[in-house]
Structure formats: structure tokens, C-alpha cells
């Protein structure tokens, strides 16, 4: 049974029924407990009231041998000790004379030994409960008795009335609980209908007005999830738009070079067109790779970085990948790398190092130099820097070049404008800081990334 309303309702009803049963058992125990229970207490109260209500002259009247045996209430009914009546007797203890008795009670003492307190007797083929009490001076004694049959009948009657009241209470509470649950859960049904009526990509937050306070955290959690889903959907839309925007021009250029190569009338022109076509294909492949890297970083937006990565190994791997490109431009690629470990994502760090190398190689001049350094920082953490002696970047452009699709005006080297924006995103994802400045020999450009130190014990190394 998965219905919240039914679970709450049945749980409450079960508790109510169990409580009612326990209360009835406790009530029965209190009613029938010897001497202090309601049965015996009622006999004790009646006896005490009779003692306090008996006039003192009653003993003098009863002492006359010519007078009536005791006071009568109208016609003296024949002796019949009925089990459905309470019987009492008043005795003169000094003379052992019966002063007064209730109609139908026997002429002999209910308790012949005239002891005090409670006792059980068997009379007229029935068991009786008797309570005896004397006055403070010990002149009279009142004996009050009721049959066990009558006591049980009274108990059954009280129990039936109690059960009827309990049943009415349960029925009333059932209706009240069901009504409250229906009203409480009605906003959830309304919310359900609202969600079902939404379009597929409508990720606006769910309304939480009129919802129970206990459900507010649940709705807030769903809204936070919807916000993350909406961000992911928007990232996908931006990716598609960016890909369409950035691939449109390279594809048109590739088509143009292919057409030139097809129409060339001599081998030299054909080779030139094919070289340009090959360069365009390489740029398009790099652009597609950067767009895919951007999509992967979007997926890592809320990820917890728990791996320990050997950053020096990542640098060596990426340097080998870009070695041929550097050699093609006659660039000297120098590595000054010490063993360094940081907390992060190995693929994202590969994107960062790869784009820093790609940017330095693309903007470096023929015969230039590129230096990659990676060392533990003096104040903790790890510092990675990539420097070149190329044309450099104006100081007022240092922050702008990390914006997506931004290109420095007047730069003859064509780029996608994505690479350094990916560097900025990976650095932010790892809690790192970045700093730009002059490169080698007082010229060129340098990017320095400082990663935070590892916290806690060093985990197993992952690459």
C-alpha cells in the first residue's frame, strides 16, 4: 500500500483502537479491584452514608420488646433475597439486635461474625460481596451486600455503554481524520494535475503555496532539481547553437577549398588548395573537439572532485600530443615539471593543459619558444604556467580573452575563441586561480594557474 493518506489513516485508526482496548482493560481492572475498585468503593460509600444517616434514637426504639422488630418502609414484603438488589442491615452491636434492614434482605446477619471490612459469602445459592462498617463508638454496624451476579450485570451494562461511546468516538474521529487528510492532500493533487498539464520542457519551479509545512522541503528539493535540469537543458541549447554558429564558417571554407582544388588546372594549384583544405579540416576538427570539451565540462558543473591526479603526468601526455604541431612551426617546447598531485578530474585537467598548449603554439612565431612549468607553490598547492615569446596580449585584454568566442582584435591567427574560456572553466571547477602576464624574454604571453593544496590524507593516486 503506497498511498500516504491510507497509511496515515490506518495508522491513526490502529493507534486509536489499541488505545481504546487498553483503556477498557484498565477501566475493568479499576472497576473490579478488591477493596479499592469501583465495585467495593460503591459498597463502602453506601455503608458509610447509612451509618452517618442513622439517628441515635433508633437503638432505643428497637430495644422495646413490645414495639416493632425494626422500622418498616410501608408493607413489609415477604422475605426474598433477590440477586438484582442491594441489601443492607443495621445492627445494634451491644444487644445483637437488627435495627433496620432493606426490603428483601434476610433477618439474619449478612456477616454473622460481625467482622469489619470486605468479605465474600454464599447465600441462597449465590455469591455475595459484603462490606461491614461500625460507627466510631462501636454501637451499631451497617452491613451492605450486593450479589456477584448483579455486580457483573452492572459491569456489562457499563461496558456496553462505554463501548457504544467508544464506537461513536471512533466513527467521529474516522470521519474527522479522513476529512483533514483529504483537505491536506488536496494541494498535492492540484500540483499533480499542474505537472501533468505542463509541456515536456517546462522546468519552471513548482508552486508550494497552501502545501503542508512538512512537504515544503520536499518541494524545495524538487525545485532545485528542476533548476539543475533547466540549466542542463539551457547548456545543451547553447551547445547546439554554438556548434551551429562556429561550424558554419569552417564548413563553408572547406567547401570553397574543395571546389578550388577540383577546378585547379595544374598540380601546383591543386596542391595549394589541398593544403588549405587540410588546414581547414584540422581547424574544424579542433573546433569540434573544443565544443565537445565544453559539453563535458557542462556535465561536471556540480560534480564532486574526489580523485587525486598527478598533474605532471597529464602535462607530459598532452605535450606529446602537441609535439608534432610545435615541430611543424619549428617551436621549441620545453618542460620544467616536478611531481605534483592535486584533487580534480583528469579529463578536465587534460582539457586545460591542452588548450593552453594549443593557444601558445597557434600564436607562437616560427622558431619561437614555449615553456611549461609545474611546481609545488611556496604557500601550498601547485602552480602551473605556460609561457611563450609570441606577440603577446594587451594588458586590457587579459580578462576578455577568457570569455567564450572572444578574439583579440587585429590578431592574424584565427581561432575559435573557445580554448581559453575552457581553461577558465576548468580552473574555476578546481577552485584554482589564474593570472596573466608577460611571457618569455620580456615579451609574449603567460598564463599561470594555481591549484589549492590537497586537504587531509593523500588518497591513492589516479591518472
C-alpha positions in Angstrom: 0.0 0.0 0.0 1.7 3.1 -1.3 -1.0 5.7 -0.5 0.3 8.2 2.0 -3.3 9.1 3.0 -4.3 5.5 3.6 -1.1 4.8 5.6 -1.7 7.8 7.9 -5.4 7.0 8.2 -4.9 3.3 9.1 -2.0 4.1 11.4 -4.1 6.6 13.3 -7.1 4.2 13.5 -4.9 1.4 14.7 -3.4 3.6 17.5 -7.0 4.7 18.4 -8.3 1.1 18.6 -5.3 -0.1 20.6 -5.6 2.8 23.0 -9.4 2.1 23.4 -8.8 -1.6 24.1 -6.1 -0.8 26.6 -8.2 1.9 28.3 -11.1 -0.6 28.6 -8.9 -3.2 30.2 -7.5 -0.7 32.6 -11.0 0.5 33.4 -12.2 -3.1 34.0 -9.2 -3.6 36.3 -10.0 -0.4 38.2 -13.7 -1.4 38.5 -13.2 -4.9 39.8 -10.0 -4.4 42.0 -10.6 -5.7 45.5 -11.4 -3.1 48.3 -10.2 -0.1 46.2 -12.1 -0.7 43.0 -15.3 0.9 42.0 -17.4 -2.1 43.0 -16.1 -2.3 46.5 -15.9 1.5 46.8 -19.6 1.8 46.0 -20.5 -0.6 48.8 -18.2 1.2 51.2 -19.7 4.6 50.3 -23.3 3.3 50.8 -22.4 1.8 54.1 -20.7 5.0 55.3 -23.7 7.1 54.3 -26.1 4.7 56.2 -24.0 5.0 59.3 -23.9 8.7 59.2 -27.7 8.9 58.4 -28.9 6.6 61.2 -30.5 8.5 64.2 -29.2 7.6 67.6 -32.7 7.1 69.0 -33.1 4.2 66.6 -31.4 1.9 69.1 -33.8 3.0 72.0 -36.9 2.3 69.9 -35.7 -1.1 68.8 -35.0 -2.1 72.5 -38.7 -2.2 73.4 -39.9 -5.8 73.5 -43.5 -4.7 72.6 -42.5 -2.5 69.8 -41.9 -3.5 66.2 -38.9 -5.5 65.5 -37.5 -2.8 63.3 -38.5 0.2 61.2 -40.6 -0.7 58.2 -41.0 1.1 54.8 -44.6 0.6 54.1 -45.9 -3.0 53.9 -43.3 -5.5 55.0 -42.6 -7.6 51.8 -42.1 -11.3 52.2 -38.5 -12.4 52.7 -36.9 -12.9 49.3 -33.1 -12.3 48.9 -33.1 -11.2 45.3 -29.8 -11.1 43.4 -30.7 -7.9 41.5 -31.0 -5.7 44.6 -28.5 -4.1 47.0 -29.3 -5.2 50.6 -28.3 -3.6 53.8 -28.8 -4.2 57.6 -28.3 -2.0 60.7 -27.3 -4.0 63.8 -27.1 -2.9 67.5 -23.8 -4.4 68.5 -24.4 -4.3 72.3 -27.7 -6.2 72.2 -27.1 -8.0 68.9 -30.4 -6.7 67.6 -31.3 -6.0 64.0 -32.4 -2.3 63.9 -33.2 -2.0 60.2 -32.9 -3.9 57.0 -33.7 -3.2 53.4 -36.7 -4.9 51.8 -35.9 -8.4 50.8 -32.8 -8.7 53.0 -32.7 -11.8 55.3 -33.4 -11.4 59.1 -30.1 -13.0 59.9 -26.8 -11.1 59.7 -25.3 -10.9 56.3 -22.0 -11.4 58.0 -22.6 -13.5 61.2 -19.1 -12.8 62.7 -19.7 -9.1 62.6 -16.2 -8.5 61.3 -15.3 -5.2 59.6 -14.3 -4.6 56.0 -15.0 -6.7 52.9 -15.9 -10.4 52.7 -17.4 -12.8 50.3 -20.4 -15.0 51.4 -22.5 -17.7 49.8 -26.2 -17.2 50.4 -29.3 -18.5 48.6 -27.1 -20.4 46.1 -25.4 -17.2 45.1 -22.1 -15.5 45.9 -22.3 -12.0 47.5 -19.9 -9.3 48.2 -20.4 -7.8 51.8 -19.0 -4.7 53.4 -19.3 -4.1 57.1 -18.6 -0.8 59.0 -19.3 0.3 62.6 -19.7 3.8 64.0 -16.9 5.5 65.9 -18.3 4.4 69.3 -18.9 0.8 68.3 -22.7 1.0 69.0 -24.0 0.0 65.6 -22.8 -1.9 62.5 -24.0 -1.5 58.9 -23.7 -4.4 56.6 -24.2 -3.8 52.8 -24.2 -6.6 50.3 -24.7 -7.0 46.6 -24.7 -10.2 44.6 -21.8 -11.0 42.2 -24.5 -11.6 39.5 -25.7 -8.0 40.0 -22.2 -6.6 40.0 -21.4 -8.4 36.8 -24.7 -7.3 35.2 -23.9 -3.7 36.1 -20.4 -4.1 34.8 -21.7 -5.5 31.5 -24.1 -2.6 31.2 -21.4 0.0 31.9 -19.1 -1.8 29.4 -21.8 -1.8 26.7 -22.4 1.9 27.2 -18.7 2.6 27.2 -18.2 0.6 24.0 -21.0 2.4 22.4 -19.4 5.7 23.3 -16.1 4.5 22.1 -17.5 3.3 18.8 -19.2 6.7 18.3 -15.9 8.4 19.1 -14.0 6.1 16.6 -16.6 6.8 13.9 -16.4 10.6 14.6 -12.6 10.5 14.6 -12.5 8.4 11.4 -14.6 11.0 9.6 -12.6 13.9 11.0 -9.2 12.3 10.1 -10.4 11.4 6.6 -11.7 14.9 6.1 -8.5 16.5 7.3 -6.3 14.2 5.2 -8.4 14.9 2.1 -8.1 18.7 2.7 -4.4 18.4 3.5 -3.5 16.3 0.4 -5.8 18.3 -1.9 -3.0 20.7 -2.9 -0.8 17.7 -3.8 -3.5 16.5 -6.2 -3.7 20.0 -7.7 0.1 20.1 -8.0 0.0 16.7 -9.7 -2.5 17.9 -12.3 -0.4 21.0 -12.9 2.7 18.9 -13.6 0.8 16.6 -15.9 -0.5 19.5 -17.9 2.9 21.0 -18.4 4.8 20.8 -21.7 7.7 18.4 -21.8 10.5 21.0 -21.3 8.6 23.3 -18.9 11.0 23.2 -15.9 9.7 26.2 -14.0 9.7 25.8 -10.2 6.7 24.0 -8.7 4.4 26.3 -6.6 4.3 25.5 -2.9 1.5 27.7 -1.7 -1.0 26.1 0.7 1.1 23.0 1.0 1.7 21.5 4.4 4.8 22.7 6.1 6.2 19.1 6.2 6.2 18.9 2.4 8.0 22.3 1.8 11.5 20.7 2.0 10.4 18.1 -0.5 9.1 20.6 -3.0 12.1 22.8 -2.5 14.4 19.8 -3.3 12.3 19.1 -6.5 12.6 22.8 -7.5 16.4 22.7 -7.0 16.5 19.6 -9.2 14.3 21.3 -11.8 16.7 24.3 -11.7 19.7 22.0 -12.4 17.8 20.2 -15.2 16.8 23.6 -16.7 20.5 24.7 -16.6 21.5 21.4 -18.3 18.9 21.9 -21.0 20.0 25.5 -21.5 23.6 24.3 -21.8 22.5 21.8 -24.4 20.7 24.5 -26.3 23.7 26.8 -26.1 26.0 24.0 -27.2 23.8 23.3 -30.3 23.6 27.0 -31.1 27.4 27.4 -30.6 28.2 24.4 -32.7 26.0 25.6 -35.5 27.4 29.1 -35.3 31.1 28.0 -35.1 30.9 25.2 -37.7 29.0 27.1 -40.3 32.0 29.2 -41.5 34.7 26.5 -41.4 32.4 24.1 -43.3 31.9 26.9 -45.9 35.6 27.4 -46.2 36.2 23.7 -46.6 33.7 23.5 -49.3 35.4 26.5 -51.1 38.9 24.9 -50.9 37.5 21.6 -52.2 35.9 23.4 -55.1 39.2 25.3 -55.8 41.1 22.0 -55.8 38.6 20.4 -58.1 38.8 23.2 -60.6 42.6 23.7 -60.5 44.2 23.3 -63.9 47.8 22.5 -62.7 49.3 20.3 -59.9 50.7 23.3 -58.0 47.4 25.0 -57.7 45.8 21.7 -56.7 48.4 21.1 -54.0 48.0 24.6 -52.6 44.2 24.2 -52.5 44.6 20.8 -50.8 47.0 22.1 -48.2 44.5 24.8 -47.4 41.8 22.2 -47.2 43.9 20.1 -44.9 44.5 23.1 -42.6 40.8 23.8 -42.6 40.0 20.3 -41.7 42.4 20.4 -38.8 40.9 23.7 -37.5 37.4 22.2 -37.8 38.5 19.1 -36.0 40.0 21.2 -33.2 36.8 23.3 -33.0 34.6 20.2 -32.8 36.9 18.8 -30.1 36.6 22.0 -28.1 32.8 22.1 -28.4 32.7 18.5 -27.1 35.0 19.5 -24.3 32.6 22.3 -23.5 29.7 19.9 -23.3 31.7 17.5 -21.0 32.5 20.4 -18.7 28.8 21.3 -18.5 28.2 17.8 -17.2 30.9 18.3 -14.5 29.3 21.6 -13.3 28.1 20.1 -9.9 30.4 17.2 -9.7 32.4 16.4 -6.6 36.1 16.2 -7.4 37.5 13.3 -5.3 40.3 11.8 -7.4 43.9 12.7 -6.8 45.5 13.4 -10.2 49.3 13.5 -11.0 49.3 16.8 -12.8 52.9 16.3 -14.0 51.8 13.1 -15.9 48.9 14.9 -17.5 51.3 17.6 -18.8 53.7 15.0 -20.2 50.8 13.2 -22.0 49.4 16.4 -23.5 52.9 17.7 -24.5 53.4 14.5 -26.5 50.1 15.1 -28.3 51.0 18.6 -29.3 54.7 17.8 -30.1 54.1 17.4 -33.8 52.2 20.7 -34.1 55.0 22.5 -32.3 57.6 20.8 -34.6 55.7 21.9 -37.7 56.1 25.5 -36.6 59.7 25.0 -35.5 58.8 25.8 -31.9 60.9 24.7 -29.0 58.7 23.1 -26.4 60.4 22.9 -23.0 59.0 21.2 -19.9 60.1 22.1 -16.4 57.8 19.8 -14.4 58.1 18.4 -10.9 55.9 15.6 -9.4 52.7 17.3 -8.3 49.4 16.0 -7.2 46.1 17.8 -7.0 42.4 16.9 -6.4 40.5 17.0 -9.6 39.2 15.4 -12.8 41.9 14.0 -15.1 39.9 14.6 -18.3 39.1 18.2 -17.4 42.8 18.9 -16.5 43.8 17.4 -19.9 41.4 20.0 -21.5 43.0 22.8 -19.5 46.6 21.8 -20.4 45.8 21.0 -24.0 44.1 24.4 -24.6 47.0 26.3 -23.0 49.4 24.5 -25.3 47.2 24.9 -28.3 46.9 28.6 -27.7 50.7 29.0 -27.2 51.5 27.0 -30.4 48.9 28.8 -32.5 50.1 32.3 -31.6 53.8 31.5 -31.4 56.1 32.6 -34.3 58.3 30.3 -36.3 61.4 29.3 -34.3 59.8 30.6 -31.1 59.9 29.1 -27.6 57.3 27.6 -25.3 58.0 26.7 -21.6 55.7 24.7 -19.4 56.4 24.8 -15.7 54.7 22.8 -12.9 56.0 23.0 -9.3 54.6 23.0 -5.7 53.7 26.5 -4.7 55.6 28.1 -1.8 52.5 28.6 0.2 50.9 25.3 -0.6 49.2 24.0 -3.7 50.5 23.6 -7.2 51.4 26.2 -9.8 51.2 25.5 -13.5 52.4 28.1 -16.0 52.6 28.1 -19.8 54.6 30.9 -21.4 55.7 31.8 -24.9 57.6 34.6 -26.7 55.0 35.3 -29.3 53.2 38.6 -30.0 51.6 38.7 -26.6 48.2 40.1 -25.5 47.5 43.7 -24.5 47.0 44.1 -20.7 43.5 45.4 -21.1 42.6 42.2 -23.0 43.8 39.8 -20.3 40.4 39.1 -18.8 38.4 39.4 -22.0 40.3 36.5 -23.8 38.8 34.1 -21.3 35.3 35.0 -22.5 33.7 32.5 -24.9 34.1 33.3 -28.6 36.2 36.4 -27.8 39.1 37.1 -30.2 41.7 39.8 -29.8 41.2 42.5 -32.4 43.9 42.6 -35.1 45.1 39.1 -34.4 46.1 37.4 -37.7 45.9 33.9 -36.2 42.4 32.6 -36.5 41.0 30.7 -33.5 37.6 29.6 -32.3 37.6 31.8 -29.2 36.7 28.7 -27.1 40.0 27.4 -25.9 40.8 29.9 -23.1 37.2 30.0 -22.0 37.5 26.3 -21.3 40.7 26.9 -19.4 38.8 29.4 -17.2 36.0 27.0 -16.6 38.3 24.1 -15.7 40.3 26.3 -13.3 37.0 27.5 -11.6 35.8 23.9 -11.4 39.0 23.0 -9.4 38.9 26.1 -7.2 42.1 27.4 -8.9 43.2 31.0 -9.5 44.6 32.3 -12.8 47.0 35.1 -13.5 48.1 36.5 -16.9 51.3 38.4 -17.6 54.3 38.7 -19.9 55.9 35.6 -21.4 59.5 34.7 -22.2 62.3 37.3 -22.8 60.0 40.1 -21.6 57.5 39.6 -24.4 54.9 37.1 -25.4 52.1 35.8 -23.0 52.0 33.7 -19.9 49.1 32.1 -18.1 49.6 30.9 -14.5 47.1 28.6 -12.8 47.5 28.0 -9.0 45.6 24.9 -7.7 44.7 24.6 -4.0 46.6 22.1 -1.8 45.3 18.7 -1.1 43.3 18.5 2.2 43.6 15.5 4.5 45.5 12.3 3.9 46.8 11.7 0.4 44.5 9.1 -1.3 45.5 6.6 -3.9 47.0 8.2 -7.0 44.7 8.3 -10.0 45.7 9.3 -13.6 
